[in-house]
Amino acid sequence: MNPTYFARLISSPRFMLLLFILLFSMCKKGVDPENSAIVGEVFTTVDQAPTFPGGQVELNNYLMKNLRYPAEAQRAKIQGKVIVGFVVTDIGRIANIEIKQSVGGGCDEEATRVVKAMPNWIPGQLKGKPVNVQTSLPFSFTLL
C-alpha cells in the first residue's frame, strides 16, 4: 500500500466520521446520555441483585447522612413510607426513578433527591454478566 494513499485516507473527513461512529458505538452501554433511556432489557429477577457499594451497612450510613425530613411534612405531621423504584443499569448507574408509594409533604421529592445523588451501584448479574435490574428502596419518615 502506498504511504501517501494511506495518509490521505486517514485524513479524509469520511474516514474520520466512520472512525468516530465506530468508536462511539463501541462505547455506548447502559444508559443513553442524551435522554437517560435504558439500553437493553430490564430484569426483575437475577442471579445476583445489584448492591450499594459497601453493602447494606454503607447504604444505611449514606441514607442517615443524606436523608432529611422535609419541613413541610414535619409541620403537617406527615409520616409514612415512600417507596422509590429505579433501575440499576449494567454499568451501575441509577435510571428511571419513580415513586411507587407516596406520602406527600415533600417526602417523595426528598427520597427522589437522595436516590438521584447516590453513587453508582455494583450491577446485578444474570448468568455471570451484568444486566439492568429494576429494584426499589423504602424510605420511612417517622416523627419522634
CORFEN-V614657 format. One record per residue. N is the residue number from 1. RES is the residue in one small letter. SS is DSSP state (~ for helix, > for strand, _ for the rest). OMEGA is omega as a letter, one per 20 degrees, with the letter a starting at -180 (999 if undefined). D_CENTER is the distance of its C-alpha to the mean C-alpha in Angstrom with 1 decimal. Layout:
n = [N:N]
res = [RES:RES]
ss = [SS:SS]
omega = [OMEGA:OMEGA]
d_center = [D_CENTER:D_CENTER]
This chain:
n = [1:2:3:4:5:6:7:8:9:10:11:12:13:14:15:16:17:18:19:20:21:22:23:24:25:26:27:28:29:30:31:32:33:34:35:36:37:38:39:40:41:42:43:44:45:46:47:48:49:50:51:52:53:54:55:56:57:58:59:60:61:62:63:64:65:66:67:68:69:70:71:72:73:74:75:76:77:78:79:80:81:82:83:84:85:86:87:88:89:90:91:92:93:94:95:96:97:98:99:100:101:102:103:104:105:106:107:108:109:110:111:112:113:114:115:116:117:118:119:120:121:122:123:124:125:126:127:128:129:130:131:132:133:134:135:136:137:138:139:140:141:142:143:144]
res = [m:n:p:t:y:f:a:r:l:i:s:s:p:r:f:m:l:l:l:f:i:l:l:f:s:m:c:k:k:g:v:d:p:e:n:s:a:i:v:g:e:v:f:t:t:v:d:q:a:p:t:f:p:g:g:q:v:e:l:n:n:y:l:m:k:n:l:r:y:p:a:e:a:q:r:a:k:i:q:g:k:v:i:v:g:f:v:v:t:d:i:g:r:i:a:n:i:e:i:k:q:s:v:g:g:g:c:d:e:e:a:t:r:v:v:k:a:m:p:n:w:i:p:g:q:l:k:g:k:p:v:n:v:q:t:s:l:p:f:s:f:t:l:l]
ss = [_:_:~:~:~:~:~:~:~:~:_:_:~:~:~:~:~:~:~:~:~:~:~:~:~:~:~:_:_:_:>:_:_:_:_:_:_:>:_:_:_:>:>:_:_:_:_:>:_:_:>:_:_:_:~:~:~:~:~:~:~:~:~:~:~:~:_:_:_:_:~:~:~:~:~:_:_:_:_:>:>:>:>:>:>:>:>:>:_:_:_:_:_:>:>:>:>:>:>:>:>:_:_:_:_:_:~:~:~:~:~:~:~:~:~:~:_:_:_:_:_:>:_:>:>:>:_:_:>:>:>:>:>:>:>:>:>:>:>:>:>:_:_:_]
omega = [a:a:r:r:r:r:r:a:a:r:a:r:r:r:a:r:r:r:r:a:r:a:r:a:r:a:a:a:r:a:r:a:a:a:r:r:a:r:r:a:r:a:r:r:a:r:a:a:r:a:r:a:a:r:a:r:r:r:r:r:r:a:r:a:a:a:r:r:a:a:r:r:r:a:a:a:r:r:r:a:r:r:a:r:r:r:r:a:a:r:r:r:r:a:r:r:r:r:r:r:a:r:r:r:a:a:r:a:r:r:r:r:a:r:r:a:a:r:r:r:r:a:r:a:r:a:r:a:r:a:r:a:r:r:r:r:r:r:r:r:a:r:a:999]
d_center = [47.8:49.1:47.2:47.7:46.2:43.1:42.8:43.2:40.6:37.8:38.6:38.6:36.0:35.4:34.6:32.2:30.4:30.3:29.0:26.2:25.1:25.4:23.4:20.6:20.4:20.3:17.3:15.1:12.6:9.2:8.3:11.4:11.4:14.2:12.8:9.1:10.6:9.4:12.1:13.8:14.4:12.3:14.1:15.0:17.4:16.9:19.2:16.9:14.1:10.8:11.9:11.2:13.1:16.7:16.4:17.3:19.7:17.3:14.9:18.1:19.1:16.0:16.4:20.1:19.8:17.4:18.1:21.2:23.4:23.9:27.5:27.9:27.0:29.4:32.2:31.9:31.6:28.5:27.1:24.9:21.6:18.4:16.0:12.5:10.8:7.2:5.9:4.8:5.8:9.2:8.5:6.2:3.1:0.9:3.8:7.4:8.1:11.8:14.7:16.4:19.3:20.6:23.3:23.5:25.1:22.0:20.3:17.7:16.8:16.8:14.5:12.0:12.7:12.1:8.7:7.7:9.7:8.4:8.6:6.7:7.7:10.5:9.7:12.0:15.2:17.7:21.1:20.1:17.3:13.5:12.1:9.4:9.8:10.1:10.6:11.8:13.1:16.5:17.6:21.4:23.3:26.9:29.8:32.2]
